[in-house]
Structures are given as structure tokens and as C-alpha cells.
Amino acid sequence: MDSLKDLFRGCILGTAIGDALGMPTEGLKLDEIKRIYGYVDDFYPSPDLKAGEWTDDTEQMILLAESIIDRVYFDPDDFADKLRNWAERAFRIRTGPTTRQALRNLIAGMQWDKAGVDSATCGASMRVAPVGLVYHFSINLVEKYAVISSSITHKNSSAIGGAVAVAVAVACILSDFNEDEMLEEVLKRTRTFDPLLADKIEYSMEIRDEGLDYAVEKLGNSIMTWDVVPMSFYCYFSSKDFYSSVTKGANAGGDTDSISAIAGALSGAKYGFKAIPEKWVGAVKDSSYLLNIADMLYDTHVNIVKITT
């Protein structure tokens, strides 16, 4: 298999696996997770989902991926349509409050550039990885599309900055930037939207040798972008493999599904599909479809590069 295709697969499967690992612990405190689970390193059920199932984080990531596959270049009208068509299901599952309001706005007939809500929750960051994958040949384009994709639901500057940070990080990883180079690019582009968020991402690298408890205390684990995104980067920077990155996210408490999903996207993009434990690949929901999505995103990327070179 092409090594780049393996990274696409790792990123997409990594998002879903991280989401599914963090799903049952979402909303719990770090010490509650320790008491109930010990240490989460496998899939568990929750009251509303079976073991290995994922949340709206992955569902929205798939919608974004499908839109990119359908349109080749990012089309906000198409993505907004897909979100609108998904709304009925979204209202039945644990979709975040900002996305719910944006969906109501879309249903009411608002155009995509008017529907977004001025909220700093992390919904735009957790789904954005496909943008970093497909367009990694141009980091300027990645930033542009991350901004637009966020604003359809989340038009707050922190939420947009988080989407930029994650998408740019994925793009840099696929472009063989080392960690320092990737961090520099992420900070430069994130700081334009939210200097505090950029500072916390930078700090997540500085404390990479500290334990998870310390990182949670210093970075936070709420649903807000300025907590989730830096915490995800900590999980990535402090780990030497995919397994460690996503399990840290699942055990961090708070918005564990989003933290682990983003950590899974970053570490999956770095280490690739082959580095993901087979037991998780076999047990995560719809793994075959996720692999197909990854392969179609890869083909879309290849076709764009052929056209532009």
C-alpha cells in the first residue's frame, strides 16, 4: 500500500477509534474514570451507545469527508446541505449545543455563512481532519477551508482557531514536518484567531513529559476549544505511538470523546493505519466504510495534485 494512503487511513480510523474509546467516559472526572474503569484501553458501552460505537464527532467528520469527495474542492453549500440533512439524526444523539443551534438555523433557511453560532465549543475542531489530509499540499488552502468549514456552525474566533490548529497540524504531519516545525506553523496560524489558544497549544508541548493528571490540571478538559484542542495536542506530543495518544485522551475526563478523537487524528496521521491495534480496527463501528472514506479522500488528493501540477 502507498505509504501516504496508509496515513490517510490512520487519520480517519484514528479519529473514529479515539472517539469510540472516549465515548463512555465523556463527562466524567479524571478520578471517576480511574474508580470506574481503572484505565480505559479498550471499547466500553455507555447507556446510549454500544462498545466500539462513536459519537457525533465522527459522524460530522464523515459528512465533511463525503462533501470533499463529492465536490473535490471544499464547497460550503454542499457541506451545509449535508449537515441539514443529518439534523434529524443529530437531534436524537448527543450532539453539542452549538451544532444543534446551527442546525436549527440551517433548517430555518439561513445560508451557510449566516447559520454559525458565536460559541467557542470544539465542534469544528473535532471534525476537520479531512481538510488537513486532502489539501496538505497547500497549508494556506488548509487554513482557508478550515475557517470556512468551522464558520458554518461555529463562527467564534476560538472555535475557528481550533479548527485551523488541527487541520494545519494534520497537513504538516503529512508533509513530513518535524514536531517543532509543525508546532511553529500551528502556532503562527492559530494565534491570528486566538492568542490564548496558541499559548496553550505551545504549553502542551512544554509539559509533554508530565503525567496526565498534571496536564489536565494545567490545560483543562471542558467542551471549550481552548481546553479540548491543547489537551489533544498534549496527548499527541507526550506519546510515542498511537495507542498511548488515544488512551490518554480517553482517560483525561471531561470531553474525552473529542479529546481522544483529535488525538487519534493527529497520531493516526503520524503513525499510520498499520500502527493501530488490530483489535480496535476490528471492533470499531463501520471500520470498512471508514477505510473506504479514507481511500476516497486519498484518491481525491491525488487527483487534485495531478490537475494542479
N, C-alpha and C positions, 0 to 999 in steps of 0.2 A: 504493500500500500504506500502511496505517496506520503512522505513524512508530514507535509503540510495538511493533507486531508486528515491524518491522524490527530493533529492539533485541533482542527475544526470539530472532530468527533469528541475529543476530550473536553473541549469547552462547552459544547451543547449538553453532552451527557453529564458533565461535571456540574452544570447549573442544576439539572433535574435531580441528580443524586444528592447534592448538597441541600437542596430544598426538601427532599424526602427525609433526609436524616434529621434536619432541624424542625420538621413539621410537628412531631409530637411534643417537643419541648417549648414551642412558641408560647411566650407569655409567662413562662416560669422563671423564677430567680435562679441564679447560678447554684446556690446551696440547695434549692429544692430539686434541681436536676440531679445533684450528687446523691441526695437522700432517696429519690425515687428510682433512678436508673443506675447509679454508680457513675459510669462514664458511657455516654452514648457512642457506640461504634458500629451500630447496625440499625436496620429499619425497625421501627416500632409503630403500632397503630395509635390513633387518637380517637376521641369519641365520634368524630365525623369522617375520618379517613382511615383506610387500611394501611398496614405496613407497606412501605415502598411507594405509596401514592404521594403526589406532590400537590402544591397549592397554586394559587393564582400567580405566583412568581413565575413558575414555569409555563403556565397557560399563556400569560402575556408575552413571555419570551418567544413561544411558538407562534403566536399571532404576528409578532414583529418579523420573525424569520419567514413566515409564509408570505407576508406582504412583500418583503425584499425579493423573495424567489419569484413571486408573480410579476413584480414591476421592474426588477433588476436594479434600478436606482430608487432610493427611498422616496416613496410617494405618500405624503401625509394624509391626503384624502383617502387613499386606499386603506392605510393603517387605521384611520378614524372609522371607516366603514366596518372594518373587521372588529374593532372594539365595540362599536354599536351593536353589531350582530351577536356579539358574545355577551352582551349586557344581561340578558335574561338568565343565563347560567351564572354570571358574575354575582348577581344579587342573591343567589342561593348558596354561595360558598363564602369563605372568609376573606373576601376582597377588602382591601384597605379603604378607609373613609374618603380619601381624596379621589381615588379612582372611581368610587361609586358616584360621587357628586359629578365628576367629569362625564361619566357615562349618562347620567341623567340629563346633563346639558346637551350631549350629543343626540340623545333620544328626542329632546325638545326641539331639535332642529338647528342648534348652534353649529357654525362652521368650526373646523378643527382648530383654527387659530384664535377662536373665542371661547372654546369649551374648557380650557385648562383652568385649574384652581390654584390660587396663591397659597400653596401649602408646601411645607418642607419635608413631608414624609418621603419614603425611599422608593416609591413605586416605579419611578422612571429608571433608577439605577439597577434594580434587580433584573430587569428585562432586556437591557440594552446590549448585551454581549454580541448578538449577531451583527450589529453595526460595526463594532471593532474588528470582527472577523472578516467580513466581506470587503470592507473598504480600507484594510490596513495598509494598502499601497499609498494612501494619502491621508496623513493624520489630520490635515486641515479639513478634509471631507468628513472624516470620522467625527471631529468636533462639531461641524456644522449639522450633521444628521443627528447626532446625539442631542443637540439643543432642540431641534425641531421635534424629534420623537418624544422628548420629555414634555414639551410645552402643550402637547395635545391633552394631557391630563394634569401635569404638574408644571406650572409656569413660575413657581418660586425660584429665586436665583440659587438657593442652596440645593434644591432638588435638581435643577439643571446642571449645576456644578458636579453633583454626584454622578449623574449620567455621563457627563463628559469624562470624569475621572476613570470610571470603569471602562468605558468604550476605548479611551485612549490607552489605558493600561493593556487591554487585550491586544490592541493594534501594535503597541510597542513590543509586547512579548512575541507576537508572531513575526515581527520584523527583526528579531534577534537582538534587541536592545538588552544590555545587561541591566541588573536591577537598579543601579544608580542612574543610568541613562533613562530608564523607564520612569523612575520616580521624578527626575528633573522635568521630563516632558509633562507628566501628570500634574505636577505642582504648578508649572507655568500656566497651563491651560485652565486648571481649576481655580486658581487664585483670581482670575478675571471675574468669576461669578461669586465666589465665597472665600475670602481670605482665611476665615476661621477653619473651614473645612480643609483647605490646603494645609494649614498648620497642623491639624490633627492627623492628616494622612502622613505628613512628614514625621510627626512624632511616633506614628505607628511603626515606622522603620527604626527609629531610635530605640524603641523598647522591645525590639524583636526577640531579644534574649531573655526577657522577663516572662514569668508564667502567665497563664490565662487569667487568674484571679486579679493580678496586678493590672493587666491590660483592660479588663472590664471596669475596674475601679477608675482608671485614668481616662478611658475613651468613651465609656458608656455603651449601652446596648438597647436603647429605646428604638421606636419605629422611625425616628427622625434621621434624615440623610446624614447629618453631621455626626451621628453615632454609628449607624449601620455601616457606612462606607469605610471610615477609618478602621473599624473593628474587623471588617472583611480583609482590608489590606494587612492588618496585623496578623491575621490567620495565615495569609499568604506569605508575608515576609518572614514569619517565625518558623516556617515549616520547610522541610527538605523533600517532601513528597506530597502527593495528592491526598492520601489517607489522613495525614496529620492536619492538613489545612482544613478539610471539611469537618472533621470530627471536633476540632477546636470550635468552629462556628456553631455546631450543633449543641455544644456544651456551654456556650457563653451566656445563656439566659437571654431574656428579652425577645427581640425579634430574630430568633435563631434561624428560622427558615430563610429569611432574606440574607442574613449574615453568611450562612453556610452556602447559599446559592451563589452569591457573588464570589466567595472564596473558592467555590467549585469551578466557576467560570475562569477565574484567574489561574488557578493551579492546573485545571484541565487544559488550558491553552499552553501552559508551560511544559507540562509533563506528558500530555497526550493521552489518547484513549487507552493505549496499551498499559499505562501506569495505573489505571483504575482497577481496583479489585474486582475479579470476575463475579464474585458473589453479589456485588451491588449491581453490576450490569444486568445480571440475570433476574434480579428481584425488583428493580425499579420499574414503575409503570411505563408501558408502551416504549420499551427500550428500542425496539426495531424501528418504530416510527421516528424516534428521536435521532437515531443513526441516519435514517433516510433524510431527515431535515438537514442534518449536518452535511451530508454528502451533496445535497442540492444547493446549500449555501456555498460549499466549496466550488461546485460547478459554476455557480453564478459569478463568484470571484474570478475564476479562470477566464470565463467569457468576457468579463469586463476588461481584464488586463489585456486580452487579445485585441479587443477593439481599440484600446487606448494606446497601444504600443506599435 
